[in-house]
């Protein structure tokens, strides 16, 4: 608890919007009479005895790749609320966990997170929307990004800032798309940086100007694929990367690129072409301008987007049949994690579905019950689970 004799009242009000309790609960400014203090206090809304407050996403868990899905969803909501306001965040968070977005749903999400892109890059907005629909991806789950890159040459010519927008997929989305066609595994201790001997075998020489990485994967049928990725080297070392202040490294970016190529070779029909890959742990939220050389060296965003046909030429809406969407359009990994976190058994979940959605809840939850939900029922169901999870502490 912080008192206004320690911190001015105006600062307490600002901290209420920019900080949260270490337990993950919101903060509130309240009159301190019940604690024997004649003045205002900043307190945890869940437990007034808590005294450790942090800025959102500054805890050690904020960029933890092993963070459970329900915690990541809660962090994402807080982040969106800070960025676009509570009302807008609430409007799109109803789609959290939904993998079968309609064109309207995907467009609503994209327009809310990247409003500038609607005016500056309508073609890329359409491309991003269609990728979400066709490949069953959701920007709220950090699958897809719209990234603005400043065009320095055009900006100089026209005397104003000109931006090239590009669609990017997070590496986790690439893994998801590949995994949908069957399990696969990594071998030979990859991804990793290539040895000089490997470079000589593969390329015929050692590249002194690029840091090369290799990824080897195979599926259960024994099919194998290798991928190679690079990051530029300068005379004084490797080139900068975006998110270096958060732990990103040139080695990591080279390995991400090599992994994407390996996945693309093993599952050539599972991922959209001509879409750059990024590590979602280090991506900015919203329309923050990106330095192209720190995220896409060697592949100009302008070149990537120019002359590319939209992924889907005709209007497509996702089907809601059990064969294509075995879990009713709800992300089953996210659901399993979240149900475990809120201590809902499969029977409890099926009882809620039967009572509130009036759907036959007999059989297996994932295989039998969820496929019976239509789009509106799936959204209502995920909203309920999301709301339950939002009441849990972020750090246990």
C-alpha positions in Angstrom: 0.0 0.0 0.0 1.2 3.5 -0.9 0.0 6.6 1.0 -0.3 10.1 -0.5 2.1 11.4 2.2 4.7 9.3 0.4 3.6 9.9 -3.1 1.4 12.8 -4.4 -2.2 12.0 -5.0 -1.9 12.8 -8.7 0.9 10.3 -9.0 -1.2 7.7 -7.3 -3.9 8.2 -9.9 -1.4 7.7 -12.7 0.1 4.6 -11.1 -3.4 3.2 -10.9 -3.4 3.1 -14.7 0.2 2.2 -15.4 1.0 -0.4 -12.6 -0.5 -3.5 -11.2 0.0 -5.5 -8.0 2.6 -8.2 -8.1 -0.2 -10.7 -7.7 -1.7 -9.5 -11.0 -4.7 -7.7 -9.6 -5.6 -4.1 -10.5 -4.7 -1.2 -8.3 -7.2 1.3 -6.9 -6.9 4.7 -5.2 -9.1 4.7 -2.0 -9.7 6.8 1.1 -7.4 5.4 3.8 -9.8 5.8 6.7 -10.4 2.1 7.3 -6.6 1.7 7.7 -6.4 4.5 10.2 -5.0 7.0 7.7 -6.6 10.4 6.8 -5.6 10.5 3.2 -5.7 8.5 -0.1 -3.9 5.3 -0.5 -3.0 3.1 -3.5 -3.9 -0.5 -2.8 -4.2 -3.9 -4.4 -7.9 -4.4 -5.3 -7.6 -8.0 -4.2 -5.7 -7.8 -1.0 -4.9 -4.4 0.7 -2.0 -6.0 2.6 0.0 -6.4 -0.7 2.7 -3.9 -1.0 4.7 -4.9 -4.2 3.5 -3.0 -7.3 5.1 -3.4 -10.8 4.5 -1.9 -14.2 2.7 -4.4 -16.4 5.1 -6.7 -18.3 8.1 -5.9 -16.1 7.8 -9.0 -14.1 10.1 -11.9 -14.9 7.1 -13.8 -16.4 6.3 -11.2 -19.0 8.4 -12.7 -21.7 8.6 -16.3 -20.4 8.0 -18.6 -23.4 6.6 -21.3 -21.0 3.9 -19.0 -19.6 0.6 -20.8 -19.6 -1.9 -19.7 -22.2 -4.4 -18.3 -19.7 -1.7 -16.1 -18.1 -0.5 -14.9 -21.5 -4.1 -14.0 -22.4 -4.4 -11.9 -19.2 -1.1 -10.1 -19.9 -2.2 -9.5 -23.5 -5.5 -8.0 -22.3 -3.7 -5.6 -19.9 -1.3 -4.7 -22.7 -4.1 -3.9 -25.1 -6.0 -1.9 -22.4 -2.9 0.3 -22.0 -2.5 0.7 -25.7 -6.0 1.1 -27.1 -8.1 1.6 -24.0 -10.4 -0.6 -21.9 -13.4 -0.3 -24.2 -11.6 -1.3 -27.4 -9.7 -4.1 -25.6 -12.9 -5.5 -24.3 -14.4 -5.4 -27.7 -11.8 -7.6 -29.3 -10.8 -9.8 -26.4 -14.1 -11.7 -26.9 -12.3 -13.4 -29.7 -9.5 -14.7 -27.5 -9.0 -18.4 -28.0 -11.2 -18.5 -31.2 -9.4 -20.0 -34.2 -12.2 -19.8 -36.7 -12.5 -16.1 -37.3 -14.8 -14.8 -40.0 -13.6 -12.0 -42.3 -15.5 -9.5 -40.2 -14.0 -10.8 -37.0 -10.5 -10.7 -38.2 -10.9 -7.2 -39.7 -12.3 -5.9 -36.4 -9.3 -7.2 -34.5 -6.8 -5.9 -37.0 -8.5 -2.5 -37.2 -8.5 -2.2 -33.4 -4.9 -3.2 -32.9 -3.5 -1.5 -36.0 -5.9 1.4 -36.8 -3.3 3.3 -38.9 -3.0 0.4 -41.3 -6.6 0.7 -42.3 -5.8 4.0 -44.1 -2.2 3.5 -44.9 -2.1 -0.1 -46.1 -5.6 -1.4 -47.0 -4.1 -4.2 -49.2 -2.0 -5.5 -46.4 -5.0 -5.3 -44.0 -7.0 -7.5 -46.4 -4.0 -9.9 -46.8 -3.6 -10.2 -43.1 -7.4 -10.7 -42.6 -7.5 -13.5 -45.3 -4.5 -15.2 -43.8 -6.2 -15.3 -40.4 -9.4 -16.7 -42.0 -7.8 -19.3 -44.3 -5.1 -20.5 -41.9 -7.2 -20.3 -38.7 -4.9 -17.8 -36.9 -5.7 -15.1 -34.4 -3.7 -11.9 -33.9 -4.8 -11.8 -30.2 -2.8 -14.9 -29.7 0.3 -13.3 -31.2 0.0 -15.4 -34.4 0.1 -12.5 -36.8 1.4 -8.9 -37.0 1.1 -5.9 -39.2 4.5 -4.1 -39.0 5.1 -0.5 -40.3 8.6 0.2 -41.7 9.7 3.7 -42.6 10.6 4.1 -46.3 13.6 6.4 -45.9 14.1 7.1 -49.6 10.4 7.9 -50.3 10.1 9.9 -47.1 13.1 12.0 -48.2 11.7 12.5 -51.8 8.2 13.4 -50.7 9.2 15.5 -47.6 6.9 13.5 -45.3 7.0 10.1 -43.6 6.1 7.2 -45.8 5.6 3.7 -44.5 5.6 0.3 -46.0 3.5 -2.2 -44.0 4.2 -5.9 -44.1 2.4 -9.0 -42.6 4.5 -11.1 -40.4 3.9 -14.4 -38.6 5.2 -15.3 -35.2 7.3 -18.4 -35.1 4.7 -20.0 -32.8 2.1 -19.6 -35.6 4.5 -21.4 -38.0 4.9 -24.2 -35.5 1.1 -24.4 -35.0 0.4 -24.6 -38.8 3.0 -27.4 -39.2 1.8 -29.3 -36.2 -1.7 -29.4 -37.5 -0.6 -31.8 -40.3 1.0 -34.2 -37.7 3.6 -34.3 -35.0 7.2 -33.6 -35.7 10.4 -33.3 -33.7 13.8 -31.6 -33.8 17.1 -33.6 -33.9 20.9 -33.2 -33.9 20.6 -30.6 -31.2 19.0 -28.0 -33.4 18.1 -25.2 -33.9 21.7 -24.1 -33.4 24.5 -22.1 -35.1 26.1 -23.9 -38.0 29.7 -25.1 -37.7 32.3 -24.1 -40.3 32.4 -27.7 -41.5 28.7 -27.7 -42.0 28.9 -24.5 -44.0 31.6 -26.0 -46.3 29.5 -29.1 -46.9 26.2 -27.2 -47.6 27.4 -24.0 -49.2 30.9 -24.9 -50.3 32.5 -22.2 -48.3 32.4 -20.4 -44.9 30.4 -17.2 -45.0 32.3 -14.5 -43.1 29.6 -11.9 -43.6 26.6 -13.9 -42.2 25.8 -15.8 -39.0 24.2 -19.0 -40.2 21.9 -21.3 -38.2 20.5 -24.8 -39.0 17.4 -26.6 -38.0 16.7 -30.3 -38.6 13.2 -31.7 -38.1 11.4 -35.0 -38.9 7.9 -36.3 -38.7 6.5 -39.7 -37.4 6.7 -41.1 -40.9 10.4 -40.5 -41.0 10.4 -37.6 -43.4 13.2 -35.1 -42.7 13.9 -31.5 -43.6 16.6 -29.1 -43.0 16.4 -25.3 -42.9 19.1 -22.6 -42.9 18.8 -19.0 -41.7 21.2 -16.2 -41.4 21.7 -12.8 -39.7 24.2 -10.3 -41.1 27.7 -9.7 -39.6 29.3 -6.3 -39.5 33.1 -5.7 -39.3 32.6 -5.0 -35.6 30.3 -7.9 -34.9 26.8 -9.0 -35.8 24.1 -6.5 -36.8 21.6 -5.2 -34.3 18.3 -7.0 -33.7 14.9 -5.6 -32.7 14.2 -6.3 -29.0 17.8 -6.6 -27.9 16.9 -4.8 -24.7 14.4 -7.6 -24.0 16.8 -10.4 -24.6 16.6 -10.9 -28.4 19.9 -11.9 -30.1 21.3 -12.3 -33.6 21.8 -16.0 -32.9 18.1 -16.3 -32.0 17.0 -14.5 -35.1 19.2 -16.7 -37.3 17.7 -19.8 -35.7 14.2 -18.5 -36.1 14.8 -18.1 -39.8 16.3 -21.5 -40.1 13.4 -23.1 -38.3 10.8 -21.4 -40.5 12.6 -22.8 -43.6 12.7 -26.3 -42.2 9.0 -26.2 -41.3 8.2 -24.9 -44.8 10.1 -27.7 -46.4 8.6 -30.4 -44.2 5.0 -28.9 -44.5 5.1 -27.0 -47.9 1.4 -26.6 -48.1 0.7 -25.6 -44.5 2.0 -22.0 -44.4 1.4 -18.8 -46.5 4.2 -17.8 -48.8 6.0 -14.5 -48.9 5.4 -13.7 -45.2 8.3 -12.8 -43.0 8.8 -14.7 -39.7 9.4 -13.0 -36.3 9.9 -14.0 -32.7 6.7 -12.8 -31.1 8.3 -12.5 -27.7 10.0 -9.3 -28.9 7.4 -7.8 -31.2 5.9 -4.3 -30.3 2.2 -3.8 -29.8 0.3 -1.7 -32.2 1.6 0.7 -34.9 5.1 1.3 -33.5 7.5 1.9 -36.4 10.1 -0.8 -37.0 13.7 -0.4 -38.2 13.7 -2.8 -41.1 17.3 -3.7 -40.7 16.7 -4.9 -37.2 14.0 -7.3 -38.1 14.2 -8.1 -41.9 17.8 -7.6 -43.1 18.1 -8.7 -46.7 14.3 -8.8 -47.3 12.9 -5.3 -47.9 9.3 -5.0 -46.6 8.5 -3.0 -49.8 9.8 -5.9 -51.9 7.8 -8.4 -49.8 4.5 -6.7 -50.3 4.7 -5.3 -53.8 3.3 -7.4 -56.6 2.1 -10.2 -54.3 -1.4 -11.6 -55.0 -3.7 -11.7 -52.1 -3.6 -15.2 -50.5 -7.3 -15.9 -51.2 -8.8 -14.3 -54.3 -12.4 -15.1 -53.5 -14.5 -14.4 -50.4 -14.1 -17.3 -48.0 -15.8 -18.0 -44.7 -14.5 -20.7 -42.4 -16.7 -23.9 -42.2 -17.8 -25.0 -38.8 -17.8 -28.8 -39.4 -16.3 -31.3 -37.1 -13.9 -32.7 -39.8 -12.1 -29.3 -40.4 -12.5 -28.0 -36.8 -12.3 -31.0 -34.4 -12.5 -28.7 -31.4 -15.3 -26.5 -32.5 -13.0 -23.6 -33.5 -11.7 -23.2 -30.0 -7.9 -23.5 -29.5 -7.7 -26.8 -27.6 -4.2 -26.3 -26.1 -5.3 -22.9 -24.7 -8.5 -24.4 -23.4 -6.8 -27.3 -21.6 -4.4 -25.0 -19.9 -7.1 -22.6 -18.9 -9.5 -25.2 -17.6 -6.7 -26.7 -15.5 -5.9 -23.2 -14.1 -9.5 -22.4 -13.1 -10.0 -25.9 -11.8 -12.8 -26.9 -14.1 -13.0 -30.6 -14.9 -14.3 -31.8 -18.2 -17.6 -32.7 -16.4 -17.9 -29.2 -14.9 -17.3 -27.7 -18.3 -19.8 -29.9 -20.1 -22.4 -29.1 -17.4 -21.9 -25.4 -18.0 -22.2 -25.9 -21.8 -25.4 -27.9 -21.4 -27.0 -25.5 -18.9 -26.0 -22.2 -20.6 -25.7 -23.0 -24.3 -28.4 -25.7 -24.5 -26.1 -28.0 -26.4 -25.9 -31.8 -26.1 -22.9 -32.3 -23.8 -22.6 -36.0 -23.9 -19.3 -37.6 -25.0 -15.7 -36.4 -25.0 -15.4 -32.6 -24.4 -12.9 -31.9 -27.2 -13.9 -34.5 -29.7 -17.7 -34.6 -29.3 -19.0 -31.5 -27.4 -17.1 -28.6 -28.7 -17.7 -29.4 -32.4 -21.4 -29.0 -31.7 -20.9 -25.3 -30.9 -21.7 -22.7 -33.5 -19.6 -19.5 -33.8 -21.7 -17.5 -31.3 -21.8 -20.3 -28.8 -18.0 -20.9 -29.1 -17.4 -17.2 -28.5 -19.7 -17.1 -25.4 -18.0 -20.2 -24.1 -14.5 -18.8 -24.5 -15.6 -15.5 -23.0 -16.7 -17.4 -19.9 -13.5 -19.3 -19.6 -11.5 -16.1 -20.2 -13.4 -14.2 -17.5 -12.8 -17.0 -15.0 -9.1 -16.9 -15.8 -8.8 -13.1 -15.6 -9.7 -13.4 -11.9 -6.7 -15.6 -11.2 -3.4 -14.1 -9.9 -0.7 -13.8 -12.5 2.0 -15.1 -10.2 1.6 -18.0 -7.9 
